[in-house]
């Protein structure tokens, strides 16, 4: 009966899995940082790579315009209608809420009609260029997970550049160029993302696909994130494992989708013809009704939660890490250099948890938990390099702590004699050693450590020196 029930459940799971397979977001979320599992040593923590969910990042940004007085309405001015460039009786007035078009209207809820939008001053100073920089800042590193979408209420610009920064606006690099004529505007041949491949996915292109004048259904400009993902994950992003593998092993690819700031450089408004109509300059301006930026806080795969407090985004770090991006080990957890988590192996990844350092012993109670009491050191000569160490005292203290913690280094219990800690659960010992911390010779347990065994026990002082050297070695400062 139990077998048939198991087979029925298994068949149901296979069916559900096959149905859900086309939708990659149902798996590989990396939405748990750790879970408790049962092992031979008891219940222990199993650590995994983890990251926050993707969300609308425009809720957390700050917007800055340059020049700062470029928004229309101060002083009030008239401009031409969007659909009819020769009907120029619309008014922009910053002092009247119904007629004002401030920058925050680029990010408000777009459920009202007519649409709300930011608008620039008109091109009344032609032939001086009408140029605007719109900078979006998060004061936090974020990872883009979907297309950047900009919706214009005016005609889409004849020339525009989307730029990114990875250092909070100190330096900038182009993401994509947009123009009605790429060769004339930027001395680049026009391309689209469809012309790229896995090998050229990081190429910066100029596209003419989104640069047209006044047309009813042509208001949107894209920066295609998903199309670039598709080079690795397939057309419907079904093979997310392949994408995660590429992101994990290719830093340049990871950095390509990572930003701290975005900048929209509007260089020339939509003209719609070859020449600018100098008699109707109120036709030319920029107006944006919506900007969508979807992504997640970058937490280096060490957090699932990113909190917004005091106008600031910060990862709630796990794995004994700290910092706004979980970019370093916590104090007293620097037993090895910090490392980001890894997506591999799929689906749980590798946490690369920060482990305790010997400096974290700090106070005398912690000191006594890992080091032997000074009374157990037999030091007949103060100049003696290797004191005679009462090993039984050390191992009894360590074993007691190990039973309490069930891990080999979350309690500063370091594997000895070349042993390595496996998943913070147990020490993997060399063939000649055994014990919880690899502190015993196997032949010693069997009572066969005589001179003829080939595994003779080292002299008492030498063994003490070996243990003391191991402990002191872990106390060496780490250089990053």
C-alpha positions in Angstrom: 0.0 0.0 0.0 2.8 2.4 1.0 4.6 1.7 -2.3 1.6 2.4 -4.4 1.0 5.6 -2.5 4.6 6.7 -3.0 4.4 5.9 -6.7 1.2 8.0 -7.0 2.8 11.0 -5.3 5.9 10.6 -7.4 3.8 10.5 -10.6 1.9 13.6 -9.5 5.2 15.5 -8.8 6.6 14.6 -12.2 3.4 15.8 -13.9 3.4 19.1 -11.9 7.1 19.6 -12.6 6.7 19.1 -16.4 3.7 21.5 -16.5 5.6 24.2 -14.6 8.9 23.8 -16.5 8.3 26.6 -19.0 8.1 29.1 -16.1 11.6 29.6 -14.8 10.6 31.7 -11.8 9.0 28.8 -10.0 12.4 27.3 -9.2 15.9 28.6 -8.6 14.5 31.5 -6.6 17.4 31.2 -4.1 14.9 32.6 -1.6 16.2 30.7 1.5 19.7 31.3 3.0 19.7 28.3 5.4 17.7 25.4 6.6 18.1 22.9 9.3 18.8 19.3 8.4 19.5 16.1 10.3 22.8 14.4 10.0 24.7 11.7 12.0 25.8 14.5 14.4 22.2 15.7 14.9 20.4 18.8 13.7 22.6 21.3 11.9 22.3 24.3 9.6 22.6 23.8 5.9 23.6 27.0 4.2 22.6 28.0 0.6 23.1 30.8 -1.8 20.2 33.3 -1.5 19.0 36.5 -3.1 16.1 39.0 -2.7 13.1 38.7 -5.0 12.9 40.9 -8.1 10.8 44.1 -7.6 9.9 47.5 -9.0 13.1 49.5 -8.2 11.6 52.9 -9.1 10.0 53.0 -5.7 13.4 53.5 -4.1 15.2 55.8 -6.5 16.1 59.5 -6.3 15.8 61.5 -9.6 18.0 64.5 -10.5 17.7 66.7 -13.6 20.5 68.6 -15.3 20.0 71.4 -16.0 17.9 71.7 -12.8 15.6 74.3 -14.2 14.8 72.4 -17.4 11.2 71.4 -16.3 8.5 73.5 -17.9 6.2 75.9 -16.1 8.5 78.4 -14.5 7.7 80.8 -16.1 4.5 79.4 -17.5 4.6 78.6 -21.2 2.4 77.2 -24.0 3.3 74.1 -26.1 1.8 72.2 -29.0 -0.5 69.2 -28.6 1.0 65.8 -28.7 -1.2 64.5 -31.5 -1.4 67.8 -33.4 1.9 69.7 -33.5 0.2 72.8 -34.9 -2.3 73.1 -32.1 -0.2 75.1 -29.7 -2.5 76.3 -26.9 -1.6 73.8 -24.1 -0.1 75.3 -21.0 2.5 74.3 -18.5 2.4 76.2 -15.2 4.5 74.9 -12.2 2.4 77.0 -9.8 -0.9 75.2 -10.7 -1.0 71.5 -9.8 -3.3 70.6 -12.7 -0.9 72.2 -15.2 2.4 71.3 -13.6 4.7 68.5 -14.9 7.3 67.8 -12.2 9.9 65.0 -12.4 8.1 62.7 -9.9 5.3 62.2 -12.5 7.7 59.9 -14.4 7.2 57.3 -11.6 3.7 57.7 -10.3 0.8 55.2 -10.8 -0.3 55.3 -14.4 -4.0 54.5 -14.0 -5.4 57.9 -14.7 -6.5 59.5 -18.0 -5.1 61.6 -19.3 -1.6 60.3 -18.4 0.5 62.2 -16.0 4.0 63.1 -17.2 7.1 65.1 -16.7 7.8 67.7 -19.4 10.8 69.8 -20.3 10.8 73.4 -21.4 10.3 73.8 -25.2 13.1 74.4 -27.7 12.7 78.2 -27.6 16.5 78.8 -27.5 17.1 77.0 -30.8 19.7 76.6 -32.4 21.2 76.0 -29.0 20.8 72.3 -28.3 17.9 71.2 -26.1 19.7 68.6 -23.9 18.6 67.0 -20.6 20.3 64.5 -18.3 17.9 62.5 -16.1 19.9 60.6 -13.4 18.3 57.8 -11.4 20.2 56.9 -8.2 19.7 54.2 -5.7 22.7 54.7 -3.4 22.9 50.9 -3.6 24.1 48.3 -6.0 21.2 46.7 -7.8 20.9 43.9 -10.4 18.6 44.4 -13.3 16.2 41.5 -14.0 13.9 42.9 -16.7 13.8 45.4 -19.5 14.2 49.1 -18.8 11.2 50.7 -20.3 10.8 54.5 -20.9 7.4 55.7 -22.1 7.3 59.1 -23.8 4.3 61.4 -24.1 6.2 63.5 -26.6 7.7 62.1 -29.7 10.6 59.7 -28.9 14.0 61.6 -29.1 15.9 61.8 -32.3 19.1 61.2 -30.3 19.4 59.6 -26.8 22.0 57.7 -24.8 21.2 55.4 -21.9 24.2 55.2 -19.5 25.1 53.3 -16.3 27.3 53.7 -13.4 28.8 51.1 -11.0 30.4 53.6 -8.6 27.5 55.8 -7.6 27.8 58.3 -10.4 31.6 59.0 -10.3 32.1 57.4 -13.7 29.7 56.5 -16.5 29.6 54.1 -19.4 27.1 53.8 -22.2 24.5 51.1 -22.1 22.9 51.8 -25.5 22.6 54.5 -28.1 19.3 55.5 -29.8 18.9 57.6 -32.9 16.9 58.1 -36.1 20.3 58.0 -37.9 23.0 56.1 -35.9 25.7 56.8 -38.5 25.1 60.6 -38.5 24.5 60.9 -34.8 27.1 58.6 -33.2 29.2 57.3 -36.2 27.9 53.8 -35.5 26.2 51.3 -37.8 22.6 50.6 -36.6 22.0 47.3 -34.9 19.4 45.6 -32.8 19.7 43.1 -30.0 18.7 40.4 -32.4 22.0 40.9 -34.2 24.0 39.9 -31.1 25.0 36.5 -29.9 26.4 34.9 -26.7 29.8 36.1 -27.8 28.8 39.7 -28.5 26.1 40.1 -25.8 28.2 42.8 -24.1 28.6 44.9 -27.2 27.3 48.5 -26.9 25.1 49.1 -29.9 23.2 52.0 -31.5 19.6 51.2 -32.5 17.2 53.0 -34.8 14.3 50.8 -33.7 12.9 53.2 -31.1 13.5 56.6 -32.6 10.5 58.0 -34.4 8.5 61.2 -34.3 4.9 61.7 -33.3 3.1 58.4 -33.8 0.2 57.1 -31.7 1.6 53.7 -30.8 5.3 54.5 -30.8 5.9 56.0 -27.4 8.1 53.3 -25.8 11.9 52.9 -25.7 13.4 49.6 -24.4 16.7 48.5 -23.1 16.4 44.8 -23.6 17.6 42.8 -20.6 15.5 39.7 -21.2 16.6 39.3 -24.9 20.2 39.2 -23.6 19.3 36.6 -20.9 17.7 34.6 -23.7 21.1 34.0 -25.4 21.9 31.7 -22.4 18.5 30.7 -21.1 16.7 30.1 -24.4 13.8 32.1 -26.0 11.4 31.6 -23.1 14.1 31.7 -20.4 13.4 28.0 -19.6 17.0 27.1 -19.1 17.8 29.4 -16.2 20.5 27.0 -15.0 22.6 27.9 -18.0 22.1 31.6 -17.4 23.0 31.3 -13.7 26.1 29.3 -14.6 27.2 32.0 -17.0 26.6 34.8 -14.4 28.5 32.8 -11.9 31.6 32.2 -13.9 31.7 35.4 -16.0 32.3 38.6 -14.0 31.9 40.9 -17.0 28.5 39.4 -17.7 27.4 39.8 -14.1 28.7 43.4 -14.0 26.8 44.2 -17.3 23.5 43.8 -15.5 24.6 45.5 -12.3 24.2 49.3 -11.7 24.2 51.8 -8.9 22.8 54.6 -11.1 21.2 55.0 -14.5 21.4 58.2 -16.7 19.1 59.0 -19.6 20.8 61.6 -21.8 18.2 63.3 -24.1 20.3 65.0 -26.8 17.8 66.0 -29.5 14.0 66.1 -29.3 11.8 64.4 -31.9 11.7 66.7 -35.0 9.9 64.4 -37.4 11.5 65.9 -40.5 14.9 66.9 -41.7 14.7 70.6 -40.8 13.6 72.2 -37.5 10.5 74.5 -38.0 11.9 77.7 -36.4 8.4 79.3 -36.6 6.9 76.6 -34.3 9.6 75.9 -31.7 6.9 75.1 -29.1 6.5 71.8 -31.0 9.8 70.5 -29.7 10.3 69.3 -26.1 10.6 66.1 -24.1 7.8 64.5 -22.0 8.1 61.2 -20.1 5.0 59.6 -18.5 6.6 56.4 -17.1 10.0 54.8 -16.4 10.1 51.1 -15.4 13.3 49.6 -13.8 12.9 46.1 -12.4 15.6 44.4 -10.4 16.8 43.3 -7.0 19.3 44.5 -4.4 22.7 43.0 -5.0 23.5 41.1 -1.8 26.2 38.9 -3.2 24.0 35.8 -2.7 24.1 36.3 1.1 20.6 37.7 1.8 16.9 37.3 0.8 15.7 40.5 2.3 16.6 44.1 1.3 15.0 46.7 3.6 14.3 50.4 2.8 14.8 52.5 5.8 15.6 56.2 6.1 15.5 56.5 2.3 18.2 53.8 2.1 18.3 50.3 0.8 20.3 47.7 2.8 20.6 43.9 2.6 19.7 42.0 5.7 22.8 39.8 5.5 23.1 36.1 6.4 26.1 33.7 6.3 28.0 35.9 8.9 28.4 38.7 6.4 27.8 42.4 6.7 27.7 45.7 4.8 25.1 47.2 2.5 25.9 44.5 -0.2 26.9 41.8 2.3 30.4 42.5 0.9 32.5 41.6 3.9 32.7 39.2 6.8 31.4 40.2 10.2 33.8 41.0 13.0 35.1 37.8 14.5 34.1 35.8 11.4 37.2 36.3 9.2 38.6 32.8 9.4 39.0 32.9 5.6 38.7 35.7 3.0 35.2 36.9 2.2 33.7 35.5 -1.0 30.3 36.0 -2.7 27.9 33.1 -2.8 27.7 31.0 -5.9 24.7 29.9 -8.0 26.4 26.6 -8.5 25.7 23.8 -8.1 22.1 24.3 -9.2 19.6 24.6 -7.5 20.9 25.4 -4.0 24.2 27.0 -4.9 27.1 27.5 -2.5 26.8 29.9 0.4 30.5 30.5 1.0 29.8 31.3 4.6 32.2 33.4 6.6 33.7 31.3 9.4 34.9 32.4 12.8 38.5 33.7 13.3 40.7 33.0 16.2 40.6 36.7 17.1 36.9 36.2 18.1 38.0 34.4 21.3 38.2 38.0 22.7 37.1 37.4 26.3 38.5 34.9 28.8 35.4 32.7 28.8 35.7 32.2 25.0 39.4 31.9 25.4 39.0 28.9 27.7 36.5 27.2 25.4 39.1 26.6 22.7 42.5 27.0 24.4 43.7 24.8 27.3 43.8 26.4 30.7 47.3 27.7 31.4 47.6 25.3 34.3 47.5 22.4 31.9 50.7 23.7 30.2 53.8 22.0 31.6 56.5 24.6 31.0 59.6 23.7 33.0 61.7 26.2 31.1 60.3 29.6 30.1 62.6 29.6 27.0 61.3 26.3 25.9 59.7 26.7 22.4 57.3 23.8 22.6 55.6 23.5 26.1 54.3 20.1 27.0 50.6 20.4 26.4 48.1 18.3 28.2 46.3 17.1 25.1 43.5 15.4 27.1 42.5 18.8 28.5 42.3 20.3 25.0 40.3 17.5 23.5 37.8 17.3 26.4 37.1 21.0 26.1 36.8 20.8 22.4 34.6 17.7 22.4 32.3 19.3 25.0 31.8 22.4 22.8 31.4 20.2 19.7 28.6 18.3 21.2 26.9 21.6 22.1 27.3 23.2 18.6 27.4 20.2 16.3 29.6 22.1 13.9 33.4 22.2 13.5 34.0 25.9 13.2 31.0 27.9 14.3 32.5 27.5 17.8 36.1 28.1 16.8 36.8 24.4 16.7 39.3 24.0 13.9 40.1 20.7 12.3 43.6 19.5 13.2 46.4 17.6 11.6 45.4 18.6 8.1 41.7 17.8 8.5 39.1 19.9 6.6 35.7 21.1 7.8 32.9 19.8 5.7 29.8 22.0 5.6 30.4 23.2 9.1 29.3 19.8 10.2 32.3 17.5 10.6 36.0 17.2 10.0 37.2 15.1 7.2 40.4 13.6 8.6 43.5 12.3 6.8 43.8 8.5 6.8 46.2 8.4 9.8 43.9 10.5 12.1 40.5 10.2 13.7 38.4 11.9 16.3 35.9 14.8 16.1 38.6 17.3 15.3 41.1 14.8 13.8 43.1 15.1 17.1 43.8 11.4 17.5 46.0 8.9 15.7 44.0 5.9 14.5 46.7 3.5 15.7 46.5 5.1 19.2 42.8 4.1 19.4 43.6 0.6 18.3 46.6 0.4 20.7 49.0 -0.4 17.9 51.2 2.7 17.8 54.3 0.7 18.7 57.6 1.2 16.9 56.9 -1.7 14.5 53.6 -0.3 13.3 55.0 2.2 11.0 52.7 4.8 12.7 54.6 5.4 15.8 53.3 8.2 18.0 55.5 11.3 17.9 57.3 12.3 21.1 55.0 14.0 23.6 56.6 17.4 23.1 56.5 17.2 19.3 52.8 16.4 19.3 52.2 19.4 21.6 54.2 21.5 19.2 52.0 20.3 16.3 48.8 21.3 18.0 50.1 24.6 19.3 51.4 25.5 15.8 48.0 24.7 14.4 46.2 26.9 16.9 48.6 29.8 16.5 48.5 29.5 12.7 44.8 30.3 12.7 45.5 33.4 14.6 47.6 35.0 11.8 46.0 38.2 10.5 44.4 37.9 7.1 45.3 40.3 4.3 42.6 41.2 1.8 
